[in-house]
Each structure stands twice: as C-alpha cells, then as structure tokens.
Amino acid sequence: MLNVAQIRNRMGITQKEFAKRVGVTPLAIANWEKGVTPRDRHIKSIIELAHSHNVRVGDEKLPSDELLELKKELKDMLYKTEMAVLTLNNISIKLKNYLD
C-alpha cells in the first residue's frame, strides 16, 4: 500500500501543500494518511511528485489503466518481433535455396 504520510514527510511539506501539488483537497490527503486508498490517477500523481523530489516510494505500483496500456504495447511489440523473425526465416530459406 502507498504510504502517503511517509512520502509527504520525506518531502517535508504540509498536507495542504501536498494536496495542492497532487490536485486534491487537504481532507483527501488526511483520509489517505488514515488508510483510505487513493484512486489510480492520484497514485500516479503521488509517485511522480515523490520522484520529482527524489523521494523513493516503497510500494510503487502503476495505475491499472497504465498497466493495460503497457501490456498492449508489449503485445504489439511481440507481434512485430514475431513477424520480423518469420520474415527473416523466409529470406534465409530463399537465400539458402538460391545459393544451393
């Protein structure tokens, strides 16, 4: 779980300032620090804010929508790689036949 209080304390800023930078109310920050889980889009903002202040986040997890996008990109890359390998194999076979 994302420890918002720890991140904020490491940054050395108040709940009000942290809330302003993340784009939420100070009440949301107080709730997060009490254990309410931030929404995915806020988790991303918190991690980016922490990184911009060189604060390491212990349990860094990407939001689910970003994970889905990365999964799609990886799937596309794998498909393109498979097509490239098949093309190279066909070229290799043709060259071998031509040279034999």
Order of alpha helices (4+ residues) and beta strands (2+ residues): alpha-alpha-alpha-alpha-alpha
